[in-house]
């Protein structure tokens, strides 16, 4: 079996790359170990957002009396909720399968081993098959990291995957890790009635995000009466009469926490090892990341890597973009290069968070003179009509050129609003470009325009002291 391209992994990086390769006239095959669509479609982005939407609806019903609507949640059918989520996943994964078939992409289900620069061996229940190919694309994704002493068992200690298919709702849950996965899932269970306690090793939640976003989320969690413990290291757990007891070191002192289940979400590790890459000369670091160039090719000609294994940030949309770049490079397009001006990050907490481009500190470190403007959703008519006024939009620009450097948002639907900000940065837009663009009223994107106006103390719907 001879191919132009064999893609190992059919997640959002791999299947996108395979489809683009086929569109460019390359004979393509895909090898997938578990499920088409990878982690994102099956046990990541999509199912988690389905549960988040359901939990948000429950929360809205509980607070509908503020709008004069008398309603109540009579109960929750967990099995039906999980089945509804599974139905969405099935539609999307079968859609991916259909696309691969329509593009005449050969699909092999099994474990892949790279045995030579041009050979991939697929092991499955059927036996072994050897695929010969001119190019191999590594898109093997990543795996949840287990905290020492908290190995995943699906019963007492849950991974993010376990949290997406509960058999019943626990009364109490400890979330180890205050990053985006832990907070997204923790807030789902909080809205559905579970008592949540967060243990975070760093001195703030969302430690990888822009500082003000992190602080605002910390305040929001406090308002929701979620117990957040910072500078906390989870050490061990044991069974008790009432469930489980977690022993942790909180700011240097031992403390115990009672719970019914532990959700461990401290990050993911790339799946670059164990597939034979090192034996053929491909550089794989200790963590499992594969070294690639601007086209996503490794030091071995014809071996490419995209998605989580190709480096940070480990985001589905970054992987998909890399897949398009690699496909173009394989097809011989001379200008193919991975060179984004920015990569948006979105977090589906409540309120939502979105961030793209540089923070003020990063801008200063890069040699810019950052200036910023902030507009609160509390002054947005659309946000008021949605009864979601928590949060703000912050725009950061360079004082010398007025060029937009970064946009950071926390509030309603900001995961949708960030697209405008990403386009502005990618196109080299200035503050004047944002403010001169007429934004429809009443809409949430007006907050981006007003935040841009606020950079020069010219926002209309908030009072700012004139700059001297």
Residue pairs with C-beta under 8 A, 6 or more apart in sequence:
1 29
1 106
1 129
1 130
1 131
1 132
2 27
2 132
2 133
3 27
3 28
3 29
3 106
3 131
3 132
3 133
3 134
4 21
4 26
4 27
4 28
4 133
4 134
4 135
4 330
5 18
5 21
5 26
5 27
5 28
5 29
5 133
5 134
5 135
5 136
5 137
5 327
5 330
6 28
6 29
6 30
6 31
6 120
6 131
6 133
6 135
6 136
6 137
7 14
7 15
7 17
7 18
7 21
7 28
7 29
7 30
7 31
7 137
7 139
8 14
8 31
8 112
8 114
8 120
8 136
8 137
8 138
8 139
8 140
8 275
9 30
9 31
9 32
9 33
9 38
9 138
9 139
9 140
9 141
9 307
10 18
10 30
10 31
10 32
10 35
10 36
10 37
10 38
10 96
10 100
10 107
10 139
11 37
11 38
11 39
11 40
11 41
11 139
11 141
11 307
11 316
11 319
12 37
12 38
12 40
12 41
12 45
12 307
12 316
12 317
12 319
12 320
12 323
13 38
13 139
13 141
13 306
13 307
13 308
13 316
13 319
13 320
13 322
13 323
14 30
14 32
14 38
14 137
14 139
14 306
14 307
14 323
15 30
15 36
15 37
15 38
15 96
15 99
15 100
15 323
16 319
16 320
16 323
16 324
17 137
17 139
17 306
17 322
17 323
17 324
17 326
17 327
18 28
18 29
18 30
18 100
18 103
18 105
18 137
18 323
19 99
19 100
19 103
19 105
20 323
20 324
20 327
20 328
21 28
21 327
21 330
21 331
22 28
22 103
22 104
22 105
23 103
24 327
24 328
24 330
24 331
25 331
26 327
26 330
26 331
28 103
28 105
28 106
29 105
29 106
29 107
29 108
29 131
29 133
30 100
30 105
30 106
30 107
30 108
31 108
31 109
31 110
31 112
31 120
31 122
31 131
32 38
32 107
32 108
32 109
33 109
33 110
33 111
33 112
34 42
35 41
35 42
35 93
36 93
36 96
36 97
36 100
36 107
37 46
37 89
37 92
37 93
37 96
38 44
38 141
39 141
39 142
40 46
40 316
41 89
41 92
41 93
41 96
42 89
42 93
43 160
43 161
43 164
44 160
44 316
45 316
46 88
46 89
46 92
47 85
47 86
47 88
47 89
47 164
48 160
48 164
48 181
48 184
48 185
48 188
48 348
49 348
50 84
50 85
50 88
51 81
51 85
51 164
51 185
51 188
52 184
52 187
52 188
52 348
54 81
54 84
54 85
54 188
55 187
55 188
55 189
55 191
55 192
56 191
56 350
58 73
58 76
58 191
58 192
59 191
59 350
61 71
61 72
61 73
62 72
62 73
63 387
64 70
64 71
65 71
66 387
67 387
76 169
76 192
76 193
78 166
78 167
78 168
78 169
82 164
82 165
82 166
85 164
85 165
86 165
97 107
100 107
101 107
108 122
108 124
108 129
108 131
109 124
110 122
110 123
110 124
110 125
110 126
110 129
111 122
111 123
111 124
112 120
112 121
112 122
112 275
113 120
113 121
113 123
113 275
113 276
114 120
114 136
114 138
114 275
114 276
114 277
114 279
114 280
114 303
115 121
115 130
115 276
116 280
117 136
117 280
117 300
117 301
117 302
117 303
118 132
118 133
118 134
118 136
118 302
119 130
119 131
119 132
119 133
120 130
120 131
120 133
120 136
121 128
121 129
121 130
121 131
122 128
122 129
122 130
122 131
134 302
135 302
135 303
135 304
135 330
136 302
136 303
136 304
137 304
137 305
137 306
137 323
137 326
137 330
138 272
138 275
138 277
138 290
138 303
138 304
138 305
138 306
138 309
139 305
139 306
139 307
139 309
139 319
139 323
140 270
140 271
140 272
140 275
140 307
140 308
140 309
141 270
141 271
141 307
141 308
141 309
142 268
142 269
142 270
142 271
142 288
142 308
142 309
142 314
143 268
143 269
143 271
144 152
144 159
144 160
144 161
144 264
144 265
144 267
144 268
144 269
145 266
145 267
145 268
145 269
146 152
146 159
146 264
147 176
147 234
147 264
147 266
149 234
149 235
149 236
149 237
150 157
150 176
150 234
150 237
150 262
150 264
151 157
152 158
152 159
152 162
152 264
154 162
156 237
156 239
156 244
156 261
156 262
157 237
157 261
157 262
157 264
158 261
158 262
158 263
158 264
159 264
159 265
160 181
160 185
160 263
160 265
162 263
163 185
163 188
163 189
163 263
164 185
169 189
169 192
169 193
169 194
170 189
170 194
170 259
170 260
170 261
171 194
171 195
171 260
172 194
172 195
172 197
172 243
172 258
172 259
172 260
172 261
173 186
173 189
173 194
173 195
173 196
173 197
173 259
173 260
173 261
173 262
173 263
174 197
174 198
174 199
174 234
174 246
174 257
174 259
174 261
174 262
174 263
175 182
175 183
175 185
175 186
175 196
175 197
175 198
175 199
175 263
175 265
176 182
176 199
176 234
176 262
176 263
176 264
176 265
176 266
177 198
177 199
177 200
177 201
177 264
177 265
177 266
177 267
178 198
178 199
178 200
178 202
178 204
178 205
178 206
178 207
178 228
178 230
179 205
179 206
179 207
179 208
179 265
179 266
179 267
180 206
180 209
180 347
180 349
180 353
181 265
182 198
182 263
182 265
182 266
183 198
183 205
183 206
183 217
183 221
183 347
183 349
184 347
184 348
184 349
185 263
185 265
186 196
186 198
186 226
186 263
187 196
187 224
187 226
187 349
187 350
189 196
189 263
190 196
190 224
190 226
191 350
196 226
196 227
197 226
197 227
197 228
197 229
197 257
197 259
198 205
198 221
198 226
198 227
198 228
198 229
199 229
199 232
199 233
199 234
199 246
199 248
199 257
200 207
200 228
200 229
200 230
200 231
200 232
201 231
201 232
201 233
201 266
202 230
202 231
203 230
203 231
204 211
204 214
204 215
204 218
204 230
205 214
205 217
205 218
205 221
205 228
205 230
206 213
206 214
206 217
206 347
206 353
207 214
209 217
209 345
209 347
209 353
209 355
210 355
210 359
210 394
210 406
210 408
211 359
211 361
212 394
212 408
213 353
213 355
213 408
213 409
213 410
216 391
216 392
216 410
217 349
217 351
217 353
217 410
218 228
220 349
220 350
220 351
220 390
221 228
222 228
229 248
229 250
229 255
229 257
230 251
231 250
231 251
232 248
232 249
232 250
232 251
232 255
233 248
233 249
234 246
234 247
234 248
235 247
235 248
235 249
235 254
236 246
236 247
237 244
237 245
237 246
237 247
237 262
238 244
238 245
238 247
239 245
240 258
242 258
243 258
243 259
243 260
244 258
244 259
244 260
244 261
244 262
245 256
245 257
245 258
245 259
246 256
246 257
246 258
246 259
246 262
247 254
247 255
247 256
248 254
248 255
248 256
248 257
249 255
268 308
268 314
269 287
269 288
270 287
270 288
270 289
270 290
270 308
270 309
270 314
271 288
271 308
271 309
272 284
272 285
272 288
272 289
272 290
272 305
272 309
273 284
273 288
277 284
277 290
277 298
277 303
278 284
280 300
280 303
281 299
281 300
282 290
282 291
282 298
282 299
282 300
282 303
282 305
283 290
283 291
283 298
283 299
284 290
284 291
285 291
288 309
289 309
289 310
289 311
290 298
290 305
290 309
290 310
291 298
291 299
292 298
292 304
292 305
292 306
292 310
292 311
294 337
294 338
294 339
295 304
295 325
295 326
295 329
295 336
295 337
295 338
296 304
296 305
296 306
296 310
296 322
296 325
296 326
296 329
296 338
297 303
297 304
297 326
297 329
298 304
298 305
304 326
304 329
304 330
306 319
306 322
306 323
306 325
306 326
307 314
307 318
307 319
307 322
307 323
308 314
308 319
310 319
310 322
313 343
313 345
315 343
315 345
317 343
317 344
318 340
318 343
321 338
321 340
322 338
325 336
325 337
325 338
326 336
328 336
329 336
329 337
340 426
341 357
341 425
341 426
341 428
342 356
342 357
342 406
342 422
342 425
342 426
343 356
344 354
344 355
344 356
344 418
344 419
344 421
344 422
345 354
345 355
345 356
346 352
346 353
346 354
346 414
346 415
346 418
347 353
347 354
347 415
348 415
351 388
351 390
351 391
351 410
351 411
351 412
351 414
352 410
352 411
352 412
352 413
352 414
352 415
353 409
353 410
353 414
353 415
354 408
354 409
354 410
354 414
354 415
354 417
354 418
354 421
355 406
355 407
355 408
355 409
355 418
356 406
356 407
356 408
356 418
356 421
356 422
356 425
357 396
357 404
357 405
357 406
357 407
357 421
357 422
357 425
358 366
358 368
358 370
358 396
358 405
358 406
359 396
359 406
359 408
360 370
360 372
360 396
360 406
362 406
363 370
363 396
363 398
363 405
363 406
364 370
368 398
368 399
368 400
368 405
369 398
369 399
369 400
370 396
370 397
370 398
370 399
370 405
371 396
371 397
371 398
371 399
371 455
372 394
372 395
372 396
372 397
372 455
373 394
373 395
373 451
373 452
373 453
373 454
373 455
373 456
373 457
373 459
374 392
374 393
374 394
374 395
374 451
374 454
375 392
375 393
375 447
375 450
375 451
375 453
375 454
375 459
375 461
375 462
376 389
376 391
376 392
376 462
377 383
377 388
377 389
377 390
377 391
377 392
377 393
377 411
377 412
377 444
377 447
378 384
378 389
378 390
379 450
379 461
379 462
380 389
380 442
380 444
380 446
380 447
380 461
381 441
381 442
382 442
382 443
382 444
382 446
383 389
383 411
383 412
383 444
383 447
385 442
386 412
388 411
388 412
389 411
390 410
390 411
390 412
391 409
391 410
391 411
391 412
391 414
392 409
392 410
392 411
392 447
392 451
393 407
393 408
393 409
393 411
393 414
393 417
393 447
393 448
393 450
393 451
394 407
394 408
394 409
394 451
395 404
395 406
395 407
395 421
395 431
395 434
395 448
395 451
395 452
395 454
395 455
396 404
396 405
396 406
396 407
396 408
397 403
397 404
397 405
397 430
397 431
397 452
397 455
398 405
401 430
402 430
402 431
402 432
403 428
403 429
403 430
404 421
404 424
404 425
404 429
404 430
404 431
404 433
404 434
404 452
405 425
406 425
407 418
407 421
407 424
407 425
407 448
407 451
409 417
409 418
409 421
409 447
409 448
411 444
411 447
412 444
413 444
414 444
416 444
417 444
417 445
417 447
417 448
420 445
420 448
421 448
423 429
424 433
424 434
431 452
431 455
431 456
434 448
434 449
434 452
435 449
435 452
435 453
435 458
437 449
439 445
439 446
439 448
439 449
440 446
450 459
450 460
450 461
450 462
451 459
453 459
453 460
454 462
454 464
456 467
457 464
457 465
457 466
457 467
458 464
